[in-house]
């Protein structure tokens, strides 16, 4: 029960980050310690922010799906696998997608 609450809160945090990034007028960063690109460095600030926001919202959706599936499975050892896959596996793909967005939206200065 406590783990479900914690996982649910994690999903809410991802939704919150995604919504804030989606609605931001200034360029957003992916990593907390990363300096976001300036407006001059981006081809389209709105698209940059929206794609980052959607990425985090989708991560929240994946976590929520894992939570619902895990709750439906009941008390099973397989719940651990579902939780691991829905929380940890996307973490591999988030930075890869961010790198793709850098490639697509950051203007190269010569």
C-alpha positions as CSV (number, residue, x, y, z in Angstrom):
1,X,0.0,0.0,0.0
2,X,2.7,2.5,0.9
3,X,4.7,1.6,-2.2
4,X,1.6,2.3,-4.3
5,X,1.3,5.8,-2.8
6,X,5.0,6.4,-3.4
7,X,4.8,5.3,-7.0
8,X,1.7,7.4,-7.5
9,X,3.5,10.4,-6.1
10,X,6.4,9.8,-8.5
11,X,4.0,9.7,-11.4
12,X,2.4,13.0,-10.2
13,X,5.9,14.6,-10.1
14,X,6.5,13.5,-13.7
15,X,3.1,14.9,-14.7
16,X,4.0,18.1,-13.0
17,X,7.4,18.5,-14.6
18,X,5.9,17.7,-18.0
19,X,3.1,20.3,-17.6
20,X,5.5,23.0,-16.4
21,X,7.9,22.3,-19.3
22,X,5.0,22.0,-21.9
23,X,3.7,25.5,-20.8
24,X,7.0,27.2,-20.4
25,X,7.8,30.2,-22.5
26,X,11.6,30.0,-21.8
27,X,13.7,27.1,-23.0
28,X,13.7,24.2,-20.6
29,X,16.5,21.9,-19.5
30,X,16.4,18.1,-19.3
31,X,18.8,17.5,-16.4
32,X,18.4,19.5,-13.2
33,X,22.0,20.8,-13.3
34,X,22.0,21.5,-17.0
35,X,21.8,25.0,-18.3
36,X,19.0,25.2,-20.9
37,X,19.9,26.5,-24.4
38,X,19.2,30.1,-25.0
39,X,16.4,31.3,-27.3
40,X,19.0,32.1,-29.9
41,X,20.4,28.6,-29.9
42,X,17.0,26.9,-30.6
43,X,15.2,26.6,-33.9
44,X,11.8,26.5,-32.2
45,X,11.5,27.1,-28.5
46,X,7.8,26.2,-28.3
47,X,8.4,22.8,-30.0
48,X,11.5,22.2,-27.8
49,X,9.5,22.8,-24.6
50,X,6.4,20.9,-25.8
51,X,8.4,17.8,-26.8
52,X,10.3,17.8,-23.5
53,X,7.0,18.2,-21.6
54,X,5.3,15.4,-23.5
55,X,8.3,13.2,-22.8
56,X,7.8,13.7,-19.0
57,X,4.0,13.3,-19.2
58,X,4.4,10.1,-21.1
59,X,6.8,8.8,-18.4
60,X,4.2,9.6,-15.8
61,X,1.6,7.7,-17.9
62,X,3.9,4.7,-18.1
63,X,4.5,4.8,-14.3
64,X,0.7,5.0,-13.8
65,X,0.1,2.1,-16.1
66,X,2.7,0.0,-14.2
67,X,1.0,1.0,-10.9
68,X,-2.5,0.0,-12.2
69,X,-1.2,-3.3,-13.7
70,X,0.7,-4.1,-10.5
71,X,-2.4,-3.4,-8.4
72,X,-4.5,-5.7,-10.7
73,X,-1.9,-8.5,-10.3
74,X,-2.3,-8.5,-6.6
75,X,0.3,-10.0,-4.3
76,X,2.7,-11.6,-6.8
77,X,6.5,-11.7,-7.3
78,X,5.8,-10.5,-10.9
79,X,4.7,-7.1,-9.6
80,X,8.3,-6.3,-8.9
81,X,9.2,-6.9,-12.6
82,X,6.3,-4.7,-13.7
83,X,7.4,-1.9,-11.4
84,X,11.0,-2.3,-12.5
85,X,10.2,-2.2,-16.2
86,X,7.8,0.7,-16.0
87,X,10.0,2.9,-13.8
88,X,13.6,1.9,-14.7
89,X,13.5,1.0,-18.4
90,X,12.2,4.4,-19.6
91,X,15.1,6.1,-17.8
92,X,17.3,4.6,-20.5
93,X,15.3,6.2,-23.3
94,X,14.7,9.7,-21.8
95,X,18.3,10.9,-22.3
96,X,18.5,9.3,-25.7
97,X,15.3,11.2,-26.8
98,X,16.8,14.4,-25.3
99,X,19.9,14.0,-27.4
100,X,17.7,13.6,-30.5
101,X,15.9,16.8,-29.6
102,X,19.3,18.5,-29.2
103,X,20.2,17.3,-32.7
104,X,16.8,18.4,-34.1
105,X,16.4,21.8,-32.4
106,X,19.7,23.2,-31.3
107,X,21.3,25.5,-33.9
108,X,25.0,24.7,-34.5
109,X,27.2,27.7,-34.2
110,X,30.2,27.8,-36.6
